[in-house]
């Protein structure tokens, strides 16, 4: 998997830390880190929640 710079950039643009995003989507901070570094891939429901919080369509954040 590749690093997800789009996800990280969208999070930072909204001024959210990994911890804050994790809390909003019901995950742990380490999981958000893994999503951003490409060590893990969120499932469809988590992608939807992340996109909702970051106010972006999922296709802009993830290779769907």
Residue pairs with C-beta under 8 A, 6 or more apart in sequence:
1 38
1 39
1 40
1 41
2 38
3 36
3 37
3 38
4 35
4 36
4 37
4 38
4 61
4 62
6 60
6 61
6 62
7 35
7 36
7 50
7 54
7 61
7 62
8 36
10 54
10 56
10 60
10 61
11 18
11 21
11 32
11 36
11 54
14 54
14 55
16 24
16 53
16 54
18 29
18 32
18 33
18 36
19 29
19 32
21 32
21 50
21 53
21 54
22 28
22 29
22 31
22 32
24 49
24 53
25 32
25 46
25 49
25 50
25 53
26 49
27 46
31 40
31 42
33 39
34 40
35 41
35 42
35 50
42 50
42 62
47 58
47 61
47 62
47 64
48 58
50 58
50 61
51 57
51 58
51 60
51 61
54 61
58 64
